[in-house]
Amino acid sequence: MPIVSRKAAKGGATPASGVKATARVVAPYTAGYTSAQVAKHDSVTDTWVSVDGAVYDITHWIARHPGGSIPLRQYAGRDMTDAFRAYHGPDGKAAKTLKSYYVGDLIEEFDGEDAETSSQGSVDAETHVDAFRELVKTLESDFHTDYFHYFKLFVGLSTLFGSAVWCVVGEGNGVYTHLLGAVLLGFFWQQTMFIGHDAGHGAITHDHGKDFLIGLVVGNLCNGVGITWWTTTHNVHHCACNSLECDPDIQHMPVLAVTPKYFDSVYSLYHSRTMAFDKAARFLVSVQHYSFYPIMAVARFNLYAQGLILLATNKEMKTSRRVLESAVMCLYFAWYGALVSMLPTTGEKVAFALLSHAVGGLIHVQICLSHFSRKVFDGRPENHKWVEMQLSGTMDIDCPGYMDWFHGGLQFQTEHHLVRIFGSKPSPAPYVVLKSTYRLCSALFAIPSSIRH
């Protein structure tokens, strides 16, 4: 669609007088808005954002956003340049859609003096923000999806799954072989979740439709974890990493509290409810140093429940998608239930279910390592604070190269959160290049590093 100004139709704010935009070639009729004016449009019924020095009225797009409405609502009235770039390329479908909601340029007024629009969408950004954005641009062309890597994963994981099934159904196999099957199945779940993670980011084929189908197979069919539930929560987690009120990945009250701030009964902007610190929460949190690993061992059951709840209650999901995901989820419970039913005794069935879920729960511990110990901030993401937010909320895990497979690439959690290219599985060399370059950038611009040595 053509780029049009919707200021008159929306009754937008009047452009600041005596202000000019110098970073763009602006037609005489083009509107200009300061950050303060954009910030006034921060409600569900009136949502403006700025990206790359332009202002957009996305009020009517929010409900149709494929990545869910919550990330956009949390950035209402704010600059979301880095969040947008972390998920979308500059010339893709999302960028073209965004342009159709253009209302004017982002400008800034300095005490009556001339103001200018930043070509980076950061009229008041610090130097390191511009440097980081330029760094990302130079690196993106060096990354690609290694499809042979995924082929090897397919062969290896198919073998792993087949071995787990044989341990259960093989003639003459005893209880210890059955339990070995549970361990193998747990590792199958843990490893396939990394592929589901890549698919959820649209980072395998870089076509969200195709990657959704991959996620449907890997997530819903192989793991019983709904791909739409995953993308809904995970997109918010990335866009508001370790936000007290926004990030659902650290909101585990009443069973776990990652910060004493949750003792004040915080209102969750994701769940739209107050996470009460009542007597039950007080007791459960007081023993969380004992209960953490047992909780991780059964955390997959919560993922099942959350996925099913979203399928039943989400009002933004199309009916066709809801039916498709529900059907594939049913296939997961069917094959897993059939496998467990082949065990000879009730005791073995219970042991198999618990052990397989405990081993599969290793991935929850891995993710917690990179986030739970990091800084938690209050409120919604702030303008031009993407780099600080991701550095403060994430941590890399140092491990020998021969253990990279175990972490599925997410040992580079900080880099993955900073740039969208880290959703895919590139060759080893660019990993090293980005890691080294980013450390150099951190040193140059005095950004506190969260890379653990």
Secondary structure, 3 states (H helix, E strand, C coil): CCCCCCHHHHCCCCCCCCCCCCCCCCCCCCCEEEHHHHHCCEECCEEEEEECCEEEECCCCHHHCCCCCHHHHHCCCCECHHHHHHHCCCCCHHHHHHHCCEEEEEECCECCECCCCCCCCCCCCCHHHHHHHHHHHHHHCCCCCCHHHHHHHHHHHHHHHHHHHHHHHCCCCCHHHHHHHHHHHHHHHHHHHHHHHHHHCCCCCCCHHHHHHHHHHHHHHHHCCCHHHHHHHHHHHHHCCCECCCCHHHCCCCCCCCCHHHHHCCEECCCCEECCCCHHHHHHHHCHHHHHHHHHHCHHHHHHHHHHHHHHHCCCCCHHHHHHHHHHHHHHHHHHHHHHHCCCCHHHHHHHHHHHHHHHCHHHHHHHHHHCCCCCECCCCCCCCHHHHHHHHCCCCCCCHHHHHHHCCCCCHHHHHHCHHHHCCCCHHHHHHHHHHHHHHHHHCCCCCCCCC
